[in-house]
Amino acid sequence: MYRPDHVFVILCAVFFTGQVTAVPAGTGITHPHSPQLGPFEPVGFASQTQTQLAPSRGPFTWLRDSVIERIWGIDKEKQSLSKPGPRPVPEKSWSRYGSDIVLRIEVHNAEEVEALAEAVNILFLDVWDSNENYVDIRLAKEVVPSLLGLLPQSLQKTHTLLIEDLSKMIYESQYPSRGFKHHKNDQTTRHTGFQSSDVGDLFFDNYQPFPVILQWMRLLVSMFPSHVQLINVGVTHEGRDIPAFRLGARPSGDQNEEPRKTVMIVGGSHAREWISTSTVAYIAFQLITEFGNSPPITKLLEDFDWILVPTINPDGYVYSWDMDRLWRKNRQQTGLPFCPGIDLDRSWGYEWDGQGTRANPCSESYAGNNAFDSMETRTIAEWAYNQTQNKQSDFVGFLDLHSYSQQILYPYSYSCSTVPPTLENLEELAFGIAKAIRMTNQETYVVKSACEGVVTTEKGTGQRVSTNVESTGGSALDWFYHQLHAKYSYQIKLRDKGMYGFLLPPENIVPTGREIFNSVLVLGHFLLGEGANGLEWSFLSGSGSAAGKEDDSSRTFDRLFFDNNEEQLEKSADDRDYFSVVEEDVYQDEGWGLW
């Protein structure tokens, strides 16, 4: 058996000898320059459905030119010699995002959200985040007047600038030695080498490309064969396997042939959300290396199987490294050759609602032509279904990690009008998870239903109605909860709250990993029930901010943590199957939703 300190040394050696550069292929190192940001004024429109996007270009001409500019990086306006001196060599990020910004638009009611959603669809805009208070949108500066012209008067003055130079931020995230300078308050965070004194964090000092992650996974399997397996849970459109850890060890003498209770944790559904991939890897590393050293973790791996998938979208993840840092979807071909990709978190078979995006493959939320149109979701669903049919796994928990906005979301995503049958338990455990995160890093995560949107009450019915900027059906969260009966299913949106968005600096990897690992411990404590008694549960503490000094010590969970949440974090005495007793109009088993 390897000791953790031996593991760290070996991992360091492999990491430094086999690491792939973090600089995307084909990019230069010339710092891009951005023109001064001007004021935003709305463009007047004859109607809300017919737009004139520029004085000299109609909408179809504008769309054609925009596509050409995005693909080839050709923009006549940017070629002007308005500034003296040599022009920098254009990088891929500069040519693609040279004039892009991120706006936060505050919304107050369903009507405003509907108007904003319509404008987003007309202009093919990229929604970064949305909730009942605001919507974050990436767009080119020259498109801002067109957007404002499509919006009602109440939204004309409710926007704030989150990121004023997206290309520059991408550049600085690729070359961290130059430091991150925030767009708004000029705060600079320098990468000064290793932030943690724990050499075990070396792998997590920066984001890692897919080949390095795969090599790292194989190494851990070879070092810990007693409780770690490397499995494939699916196949991508480009033919890559989707690798996963399977962790678990039956106690000696255990002859139980019942399906193993299984918790599945996935990341990287959206390629650009690198922090989700790193966080799944961090959780796996802690569970693997602490088995046999920590009694609670040993108990968790003896009583449950843990499936950890760093990215279910390897094609998109590789593309986000090599070509486009902000790529979201997979790389599957669509009806439009210049708009590839399906949104994997809208492609699952339960309550798929891709009709709205079926005609628009260019949409970042394009759900495909039908449910499970994407190779990745179809093959993963088939794998999970076969696990249950072959009585190898009984899925009791599912965590789908995303970024950003710091939220803990429970089912259902597709609608707020349908109440999940285990709502009380879902909310209670979610608040316990949020408390564990708060105790770790003083970070606040909001607990809410995944339907998000602006939630109002329909007069006379008492039903909740959700209006969303993006479609929310066909999610992995809903499919695992409803179709596989994984009673404790959550989508967790990780750091941050918009300061960096998807470009979260790498010094956040370890603090984020620690707070979510502690969340997994709380989930495990809850799943064990009375079996958790008598074990000393400890959690990893960490800095509350990226710039703060790391505290590498482990602290014991105060018993009051669980006592104070006893009513919330306690399973029912008979552990009944909630799904079998709810009314048919609330829950109907419509099959596994594979086809």
Rosetta blueprint (number, residue, H / E / L):
1 M L
2 Y L
3 R L
4 P H
5 D H
6 H H
7 V H
8 F H
9 V H
10 I H
11 L H
12 C H
13 A H
14 V H
15 F H
16 F H
17 T H
18 G H
19 Q L
20 V L
21 T L
22 A L
23 V L
24 P L
25 A L
26 G L
27 T L
28 G L
29 I L
30 T L
31 H L
32 P L
33 H L
34 S L
35 P L
36 Q L
37 L L
38 G L
39 P L
40 F L
41 E L
42 P L
43 V L
44 G L
45 F L
46 A L
47 S L
48 Q L
49 T L
50 Q L
51 T L
52 Q L
53 L L
54 A E
55 P L
56 S L
57 R E
58 G L
59 P H
60 F H
61 T H
62 W H
63 L H
64 R H
65 D H
66 S H
67 V H
68 I H
69 E H
70 R H
71 I H
72 W H
73 G L
74 I L
75 D L
76 K H
77 E H
78 K H
79 Q H
80 S L
81 L L
82 S L
83 K L
84 P L
85 G L
86 P L
87 R L
88 P L
89 V L
90 P L
91 E L
92 K H
93 S H
94 W H
95 S H
96 R H
97 Y H
98 G L
99 S L
100 D E
101 I E
102 V E
103 L E
104 R E
105 I E
106 E E
107 V L
108 H L
109 N L
110 A H
111 E H
112 E H
113 V H
114 E H
115 A H
116 L H
117 A H
118 E H
119 A H
120 V H
121 N H
122 I H
123 L H
124 F L
125 L L
126 D E
127 V E
128 W E
129 D E
130 S E
131 N L
132 E L
133 N L
134 Y E
135 V E
136 D E
137 I E
138 R E
139 L E
140 A E
141 K H
142 E H
143 V H
144 V H
145 P H
146 S H
147 L H
148 L H
149 G H
150 L H
151 L L
152 P L
153 Q H
154 S H
155 L H
156 Q L
157 K L
158 T L
159 H E
160 T E
161 L E
162 L E
163 I E
164 E L
165 D L
166 L H
167 S H
168 K H
169 M H
170 I H
171 Y H
172 E H
173 S H
174 Q H
175 Y L
176 P H
177 S H
178 R H
179 G L
180 F E
181 K E
182 H L
183 H L
184 K L
185 N L
186 D L
187 Q L
188 T E
189 T E
190 R L
191 H L
192 T L
193 G L
194 F L
195 Q L
196 S L
197 S L
198 D L
199 V H
200 G H
201 D H
202 L H
203 F H
204 F H
205 D H
206 N L
207 Y L
208 Q L
209 P L
210 F H
211 P H
212 V H
213 I H
214 L H
215 Q H
216 W H
217 M H
218 R H
219 L H
220 L H
221 V H
222 S H
223 M H
224 F L
225 P L
226 S L
227 H L
228 V E
229 Q E
230 L E
231 I E
232 N E
233 V E
234 G E
235 V E
236 T L
237 H L
238 E L
239 G L
240 R L
241 D E
242 I E
243 P E
244 A E
245 F E
246 R E
247 L E
248 G L
249 A L
250 R L
251 P L
252 S L
253 G L
254 D L
255 Q L
256 N L
257 E L
258 E L
259 P L
260 R E
261 K E
262 T E
263 V E
264 M E
265 I E
266 V E
267 G L
268 G L
269 S L
270 H L
271 A L
272 R L
273 E L
274 W H
275 I H
276 S H
277 T H
278 S H
279 T H
280 V H
281 A H
282 Y H
283 I H
284 A H
285 F H
286 Q H
287 L H
288 I H
289 T H
290 E H
291 F L
292 G L
293 N L
294 S L
295 P H
296 P H
297 I H
298 T H
299 K H
300 L H
301 L H
302 E H
303 D H
304 F L
305 D E
306 W E
307 I E
308 L E
309 V E
310 P L
311 T L
312 I L
313 N L
314 P H
315 D H
316 G H
317 Y H
318 V H
319 Y H
320 S H
321 W H
322 D H
323 M L
324 D L
325 R L
326 L L
327 W L
328 R L
329 K L
330 N L
331 R L
332 Q L
333 Q L
334 T L
335 G L
336 L L
337 P L
338 F L
339 C L
340 P L
341 G L
342 I L
343 D L
344 L H
345 D H
346 R H
347 S L
348 W L
349 G L
350 Y L
351 E L
352 W L
353 D L
354 G H
355 Q H
356 G H
357 T L
358 R L
359 A L
360 N L
361 P L
362 C L
363 S L
364 E L
365 S L
366 Y L
367 A L
368 G L
369 N L
370 N L
371 A L
372 F L
373 D L
374 S L
375 M H
376 E H
377 T H
378 R H
379 T H
380 I H
381 A H
382 E H
383 W H
384 A H
385 Y H
386 N H
387 Q H
388 T H
389 Q H
390 N L
391 K L
392 Q L
393 S E
394 D E
395 F E
396 V E
397 G E
398 F E
399 L E
400 D E
401 L E
402 H E
403 S E
404 Y L
405 S L
406 Q L
407 Q E
408 I E
409 L E
410 Y E
411 P L
412 Y L
413 S L
414 Y L
415 S L
416 C L
417 S L
418 T L
419 V L
420 P L
421 P L
422 T L
423 L H
424 E H
425 N H
426 L H
427 E H
428 E H
429 L H
430 A H
431 F H
432 G H
433 I H
434 A H
435 K H
436 A H
437 I H
438 R H
439 M H
440 T H
441 N H
442 Q L
443 E L
444 T L
445 Y L
446 V E
447 V E
448 K E
449 S E
450 A L
451 C L
452 E L
453 G L
454 V E
455 V E
456 T E
457 T E
458 E L
459 K L
460 G L
461 T L
462 G L
463 Q L
464 R E
465 V E
466 S E
467 T E
468 N L
469 V L
470 E L
471 S L
472 T L
473 G L
474 G L
475 S L
476 A H
477 L H
478 D H
479 W H
480 F H
481 Y H
482 H H
483 Q L
484 L L
485 H L
486 A L
487 K L
488 Y E
489 S E
490 Y E
491 Q E
492 I E
493 K E
494 L E
495 R L
496 D L
497 K L
498 G L
499 M L
500 Y L
501 G H
502 F H
503 L H
504 L L
505 P L
506 P H
507 E H
508 N H
509 I H
510 V H
511 P H
512 T H
513 G H
514 R H
515 E H
516 I H
517 F H
518 N H
519 S H
520 V H
521 L H
522 V H
523 L H
524 G H
525 H H
526 F H
527 L H
528 L H
529 G H
530 E H
531 G H
532 A H
533 N L
534 G L
535 L L
536 E L
537 W L
538 S E
539 F E
540 L E
541 S L
542 G L
543 S L
544 G L
545 S L
546 A L
547 A L
548 G L
549 K L
550 E L
551 D L
552 D L
553 S L
554 S E
555 R E
556 T E
557 F L
558 D L
559 R H
560 L H
561 F H
562 F H
563 D H
564 N H
565 N L
566 E L
567 E L
568 Q L
569 L L
570 E L
571 K L
572 S L
573 A L
574 D L
575 D L
576 R L
577 D L
578 Y H
579 F H
580 S H
581 V L
582 V L
583 E L
584 E L
585 D L
586 V L
587 Y L
588 Q L
589 D L
590 E L
591 G L
592 W L
593 G L
594 L L
595 W L
